[in-house]
Amino acid sequence: MDDGNTYRSRFLITGVGILSEPTLPKIEGIESFKGQSFHTSRWAHTPVTFAGKKVAVIGTGATGVQTIQEVSKEAGHLTVFQLRPEWCAPLHNSKIERDEMKVIRTGYDEMFERCAQTRAGFIHTADHRGTFEVSAEERYEFWEQLYASPGFGLWQGNFKDIGTDPEANKAMSDFFAAKIRGRVNNPILAEKLTPKDHGFGTRRVPLETNYYESYNQENVELIDISETPIKRVTQNGILTTDKKFEFDFIIYATGFDAIFGSYSRIDIRGVNQRRLKDQWEEELATFLGFPTNGFPNLFMIMGPHAMQGNNPRNIEYNVEWITDVIRYMNDRGLTRAEPSLESQKGWHDYVLEQGKDLLMTQVDSWFTGINSNIEGRQTRITAMYRGSMQSFRNRCEEATQNGYKELLEGPSKKV
């Protein structure tokens, strides 16, 4: 530890999270700003008020959207610096009355059972119909219904081919683009807020509450940095290729080193003092997303190539599976678990096969390992499992039924 203490254990289980290590943009002069600035995940610990202040938000991803729609209510002037827009779906949150909450609680078992049956572990799942299997009238009526519904239904409960068929995805994207134009008064701004480099649902879909309406306010300004890039942060604000801005606050909504960023911060070493970070830079590989070759008895909750979706449900499954392995080992006096290279190769091939038809694998995002703020992270990779939750769990159960031989044979040892 950084305090000099050393702890020893037979097993090491990591629960460091897939979106917990923030990244700042590669902009000169960030440290020179004399106002208050912070990444959204490292918010100030003392109360912050934006009333009457000049505020900058850099980034319009999921966290940026949440920040912008709230800060715009209070700030004297808000300037949003956008690299690329996202398809932001209405959240439709509402107050839950006490009686309604009682009803919801009585249905927890059924709700969790429903999550266990759907493709991504949400209460929503893809409609059994294809986009063009219904009439245009039925199609738009269905989309209007989803657009007016709360939660991830628009993303996770859409027609079954939205994520695989380019024509179906374009039809949905056109529907959504019309919604943006209908909510943003300025047609030029509406176009800037409409994604052009990816279709709906191929990147993480942020959920919003009056996000688009924020840009109808006189105190909100949008700067498209693909047209006028940021040159540097100054002592008093931000300098672009077009203008010098002065700010009281700069908020960085610039995302995370997703999935394996937190592992890189820790000096994890395995056999022969091999660094995990070095190994993954050469080849990102695990077995089922839990262990990795060369690092015996290291179990990762939501490691690379693990199932992503409704992550609280997925984390629970990860914990249960890892617990069962350790129990199995203890019952048999086994002391070492380490997947073979062959096991990892088989899992990697399976991961690729399960996601090969998805449009999201053809788009730059943290889903595909891209992060423009990190050196060497500009090439798409397969960073997570993109098949169904059922196919993932079936493969894990297969490993269990085989006595974990892919994990325990060869390097395993008895006391």
N, C-alpha and C positions, 0 to 999 in steps of 0.2 A: 504494500500500500504506500501512498505518498507520505504517510507518517512514519514509515520505517518498519511497521509491523508485517509479519509474514504469517500466512494461514495455510494449513495443509488439509487436503481432503482427497478422497478417492475419486469423487465425481465433481465436475464443474458444470453447472447449468447456467446459461446466460439468458437473461430476460431484459436485454438492453433496448428493445424496440426497433421498429423498422423506420420510424420517422422521428428520431430524437436528437440527431446530430445536425445542428443548423449549418447552413452555408451562407456566407456573405458574397455579394457580387465582386467580380474582379474589376473594381473601379479605383483609380488612383485617388488618394487623399481622404479615405474614409476616416482615418484617425485624426484628421486635422479639424473636423467639424466641432465648433465650440458650443453648439446647442445640444439638446438632448437627443440621443439616437439609440435604437436598440432593434434587435431582431425580434419578430413577433413571438418566438418561443422563449425569448429571454427578456420578457417584459419587465419594466421597472417595478421594484418591490414597494415603492411608495406610490400613493395615489397620483394619477396623471390627469390633468385637465387640458383640453384643447380649445376651450372657449376663447374666441377671439384670436387664436394663434394661426400662424402660417405653417401648414403641415405638408410633408411629402411622404407618400407611400410608394415604395419601389416594389413592383410585383403585383400581378393580378391572378394568381393561382387561388387555390381553395382558401388559404388563410388571408391572402390579400383581399379577396372578395368580402370576407367577414369583417375585416378591419375597415375597409373603405366605406361600407354601408353604415357603420356605426360612427366613425370619426367624422363623416360628412355632416352628421346631425349637429355637431358641436363646433367644429373648426371655423375660424374666421375665413380661412381659405385653404382648400385641399387640392394639392397637385398630385395626380396619379401618373407614375411613369410605367408604361406598359410595353413589354417586349412582344408578347403575343396574347391575344384574348382567348378565353375559354368559353365553352358552352356551359352556362350557369343555370341550373334548374331551380325553379321556385321551391322553397322549403315548406311553405304553408304550415308553419308552427302555429299553435294556438294554445290558449290556457286550458289545462285539464282540471275540471272540477273534481271535488272530492268523491262524489258518487261514481263518476266515470273512472276514476283511478281505481276504485274498488273493483269495478267490473274488469278492468285491464289485469289487475293482479290475479283474479280468479282464472284468467286464461293463460298464465305464464307457461304451464306445461304444454298446452296446445301450441303456443307461440314458438317455443323452443323446438318442439317436434316438427313444426312447419319449417323452421330454419334448417333443420337437419335433412330435409328432403329437397331443398332447392339447390340450384346450381352453385350459387356463391354464398349460401348460408344466410341470406336475408329472408324476410317474410315475403319478398317479391321474387318471382321467377319469370323467365321468358314465356311469353304467350306461345301456345302451340302452333299458331298460324304464321305463315310467311307474309311479308309486307304486301306482296302483290297477289296473294290468294284471296283477298277481299276487295270489294269495290272501293273506288276513291272516296266515296262518301263515308263508308264504314271505317276506312283507314283514318281519315281526318277526325271523325267522331271519337275513335279510340285514342288518338293522340291528344285531343282536347281533354278527354277524361283523365289521361295520365298527367297532363300538364297542370290540371287543377287539383291533383291528389298530393298528399304530403309525402315527404321522404324520397327514397331512391327509386320509386316505382317507374318514373320516366326512363331511368337508365337500366334498371334491372328487370322491369316487368314489360318491356317493349316486345315487338314482334321478334321471333326467334332468329331472324337473319340480319338484324340491324348491325350486329358486330362482325358479320362474315361476308355479306354481299355488298359490294361497292354501290350498286344501284339503289338497293334498299336503304343503305346508309345515307346516300345523297338525298333521297326523298325525305328522310327524317330531318336531315340537316337543313334542307330548304324550308321545311315547316318551322323549325326552330329559329332560323334566320328571320323569318317573317314576324315571329314573336318579338325578337329584339327590336326590329324596326318599328313595331307597334308600341313599344314601351319607351324608346328613346326619341325625344322630340326632334333633335338635330339629325338629319339624315347622314351627314358626314361623320358625326360621332357614332351613329348606329353602325355604319360600315366598319369603322375602326374597332368596334366592340364585337364584331362578327368574325369568328375564326375562318381563315382561308387555307391553313396548312394542315388541317386534320378534321375528320368528320366527327359527328356527335358520338360520344361514348368511347372513342378510341384513346382518349386521355382521361384522367380522373375528372369526374363531373362535380364541380363545386355546387353546393346548395346555397341559395341566397334568399334574402328578404328585402325587396325593394332595392336591390343592387343597381339595376339598370336605371331606375328612377333617380338614383343619386346624381347621375350625370345631367339631369334636367335642372339641377340646382345651380344658381348663379355663383355659388362659392366653390364649385368643383370644376377642375380643369384636367383634361387628359392629354398627356404627352406621349406620342408614339415614338419610342426610342429606336424603332427600326428605321424611322425616317430622320429623326434628329437624335443621334446617340448621346449618351452622357459622356463627357470628356473627363470630368473629375468632380470630386466632392471638395468644396472650398471651406474655409473657416466659417462662412456665413450661410452656405447653402449648396447648390448644385449648379455646375456649368455644363450646358449642352453645346452642341455645335451651332446652336441658333441663339441661345439666350443665357443670361446669368440669373438664377433664382435665389432668393433669400428665404430661409426657413427658420422656424423656432424648433421644429422637430423633424427628424427623418426616421421613418419606420421601414425596416427592411423585411418585406414579406417574400423572401427569396428562397424559401424552401429548405430542403434537407439533403444531406448525403444519404440517400435512401438505402434501406435494407442492410448494407454492410458498412456504413459509415461509422457507426458506434464501435464496431469490432476493430476498425482501423485505429481508433484512438487508444485502444488498450494494447499493450505489447504482449499479445498472446503467442506463446511459443510451444511447439510440440516436440516430436522426436528429433534428436540431434539439434535442438535449439532453433528449428525451422520456424520462421515467423509466419503466422497465419496471413497477415497482410501481404507478404511477399508471395506466398503460395497462391492466393486468390488473384493477385495481379497477373500471374502466369496463366492460371486457369481457375475459373469460378466453378467449384464442384462440391456437392454434398451428397449424402444418401438420405432421401426423403425430406431434405431440408433440416435434419436434426444433427447428425454427426458428420465429420469429414475425415478423410484418410490422413494419417500422420499426426492426428491430435486425439489420442486415445482418451476415452471417458469424458470428452467434451460434448455436451448436449446443448443445442441451441433451440430456444423457443422462437419460432418464426425466422429461422435462418434463411439464407439464399436457397431458392428453388422450393421453398415450402409453399403451401396453399395460401393465397391471398383472397380476401373478400370481406366477409363479416368477421373481422379479426378477433373480437372477444370470443366468439364461438370457436374460431380456429385455435386461439391460444389455449382454450380449455382442452381441446383435443390433443394439442402438442404436449401439454402437461401430463395428461393421462397416459399417453403413449410412452413418454420418457419414464414416467413412474413405473409403468408395467415392465419396461426393460430392466430397470434397476432392481425391481422386485424379483424378476426372473433370474438375474445374475446372482443376487444374494441367496436365493433359495438353492442354487446349484454351486455355490462357492466360486463363481466366476468373478474375476477382478478387472478384466480389461475388455473394453468394447471399442472396436475400430473397424469401419467399413473397408473392404478391399477396393482397390482401384477398379476392378471389374464391376463391383456393385455400384460404384459411383457412375461409371460409364453407362451402365444399364439405366440408372435413374435419369441421367442427363438426357439420354436418347428418348426416354419416355416423356420427359418434360417438353422436349422439342416437339414431339409428335402431338401431344395434347393441345399445344397452342399454335400449331402451324397454319390453321385456317383463319385465325383471328386478325382483323384489320389493325388492332392495337399493337401487334408485333411489328407493324410496318411504319410506326410513328415514333418520333423522338419524344420520350417522356421518362420519368423516373421508373415507370413500369419496365422500360427497356434499358435501364442503366445509364441514361443520358443525364449529364449535369454539366452545363456550360461553364459553371463556376469552379470546376475541379479539373486540374490537369490530367489528361489522358482518359477523360470520361465523355468523349464525343463520338464513340462508336457504339452502335446498338449491340446489346447482348441479351441473352435470356436470363433475367435476374430473378424471376419468380415463376411459380407454377400457375398456369392459366387455364388448366382444364377444370372440370367440374369438381365440386367438393366430394361427390360420391366416388369419382374415379381416383381421387387422391386418397381417400380413406380406405377404399378397397385395396389399393396397393399397399398401404400401411398394414392393413389387417392380414394381407397375404404374407408379409414379412413376419408378423406375429405368429401366424399359424405354422410357419416353417421353422419355428424356434429361433428366430432372429439369426439364422445362419449367415446371412449376408453381413451381419454386424459382428458376430461372435466367432465365426470359424476362422482359423488361421492365426490371427494375433491374439485371440482370447487365451486367458490363463486361469488356472485354478489356484486357490490358496494352498 
